[in-house]
């Protein structure tokens, strides 16, 4: 799976979402491009615990989490949190 495909899956699965997905380390020859990092911003995270927010992301990636994605580092923010984080 490419970073663009992971981004598209997350954005399709979470309402009003913006995802940025990168590969945080050099590809492993046995699991090439299977390690991803995602920064996900959505008002859907408002009032949810961090675990609930991450569950939304995992649900959006779906079956790829068990087949094509070996690891996914996740940072989630509401739009307001992201604005504060960026400063």
C-alpha positions as CSV (number, residue, x, y, z in Angstrom):
1,X,0.0,0.0,0.0
2,X,1.3,3.5,-0.8
3,X,1.1,6.5,1.6
4,X,-1.5,8.0,-0.8
5,X,-3.7,4.8,-0.5
6,X,-3.5,4.9,3.3
7,X,-4.4,8.6,3.3
8,X,-7.4,8.0,1.0
9,X,-8.7,5.1,3.2
10,X,-8.5,7.3,6.3
11,X,-10.1,10.3,4.7
12,X,-12.9,8.1,3.2
13,X,-13.5,6.5,6.6
14,X,-13.6,9.5,8.9
15,X,-15.9,12.4,8.3
16,X,-14.4,15.8,7.4
17,X,-10.9,14.4,7.9
18,X,-7.5,15.4,6.6
19,X,-4.8,12.8,6.8
20,X,-1.1,13.1,6.1
21,X,0.7,9.7,5.9
22,X,4.5,9.2,5.7
23,X,6.9,6.3,5.9
24,X,8.9,7.1,9.1
25,X,11.8,4.8,8.5
26,X,13.7,3.0,5.7
27,X,11.7,0.2,4.1
28,X,12.3,-3.3,5.4
29,X,13.1,-5.7,2.6
30,X,10.6,-8.2,4.1
31,X,7.8,-5.6,4.7
32,X,8.6,-2.9,2.1
33,X,6.6,0.3,2.8
34,X,4.6,-1.5,5.5
35,X,5.5,1.0,8.3
36,X,3.4,4.2,8.2
37,X,2.9,7.3,10.3
38,X,-0.3,9.2,10.1
39,X,-1.3,12.6,11.3
40,X,-5.1,12.8,11.2
41,X,-7.2,16.0,11.9
42,X,-10.9,15.8,12.2
43,X,-13.8,17.3,14.2
44,X,-15.0,13.7,14.5
45,X,-12.4,13.4,17.3
46,X,-14.1,16.0,19.5
47,X,-15.1,14.5,22.9
48,X,-13.5,11.1,22.2
49,X,-10.7,9.6,24.1
50,X,-7.4,9.0,22.5
51,X,-8.1,5.3,22.2
52,X,-11.5,6.0,20.5
53,X,-9.8,8.4,18.1
54,X,-7.2,5.8,17.2
55,X,-9.9,3.1,16.8
56,X,-11.6,5.4,14.2
57,X,-8.3,5.5,12.2
58,X,-7.8,1.7,12.5
59,X,-11.4,1.1,11.4
60,X,-10.9,3.4,8.4
61,X,-7.8,1.5,7.3
62,X,-9.8,-1.7,7.7
63,X,-8.5,-5.1,6.6
64,X,-5.3,-3.5,5.2
65,X,-4.1,-3.3,8.9
66,X,-3.8,-7.1,8.9
67,X,-2.6,-7.6,5.4
68,X,-0.7,-4.6,3.9
69,X,0.1,-2.3,6.8
70,X,2.6,-3.8,9.3
71,X,2.6,-0.8,11.6
72,X,0.8,2.5,11.8
73,X,1.9,5.3,14.1
74,X,-1.0,7.6,14.7
75,X,-1.3,11.2,16.0
76,X,-4.9,12.5,16.1
77,X,-6.1,16.1,16.6
78,X,-9.3,18.0,16.4
79,X,-8.9,21.1,14.2
80,X,-8.5,23.3,17.2
81,X,-5.8,21.0,18.8
82,X,-3.9,20.9,15.5
83,X,-3.9,24.7,15.2
84,X,-2.5,24.9,18.8
85,X,0.0,22.2,18.1
86,X,1.3,24.0,14.9
87,X,2.1,27.1,16.8
